[in-house]
Amino acid sequence: MIPIDLTNKVAVITGGSGALGRVMVRTLAEAGADIAICYHRDQETAYLLQDEITAKGV
């Protein structure tokens, strides 16, 4: 985990359903940020990722 506290911060991840975007979403969520996932084509993956981080309390 990255030693950074992003509590009460919002991260907007463009391309959030892509391979790199998913890593960024998970990493920033673990650091405490609330996440806005933007996607162009892969709605299913974006929603699955949303469910994953929501289950972790983000």
N, C-alpha and C positions, 0 to 999 in steps of 0.2 A: 504494500500500500504506500501511496505517496504521503509524506508527512506534511499535509496541508489541510487546513480546516476551511471548508467552503460552506459551513452552516449559514443559513439565511441568505445564500447567494443563489442566483438562477443561471444555469448554463443553457444556451440554445445550441443544439448540435445539428448542423445541417448535414444531410447524408447519413442520418442516424441509423438507418437500416442496413447500411453497407458494412463491410468488414471492419474498416478503421473506425467508422462512426460508432459501431457497437462497442468497441473497446473503449472509446472516449466516454460514451454514456455510462458504462459500468464503472470506469475509473473515477469519473467526477461524482457519480452517485455515491461511491464508497467514501469519497472525501466529504460528503455531506451536502452537496449541492442539490437543489431541485432542478429537474431536467425537462426541457422542452425538446422533443424529438421531431425533427423535420425529415421528411422523406419524399421521394419523387415517384418511385414505382412499387416498392415492396411494402405495401401496407401490412400484410400479415406478419412479416418479421418485426416491423416497428411496433405492432400491438403486442406481440409476444415479449419483446424487450420491455415494453411498458409494464406488462404484467409482472415480469421478473423483478424489475427495480421497485415496483409498488409493493410487492411481497416483502421486500427488505425495508420498507418504511419510507421510501423516497417518493 
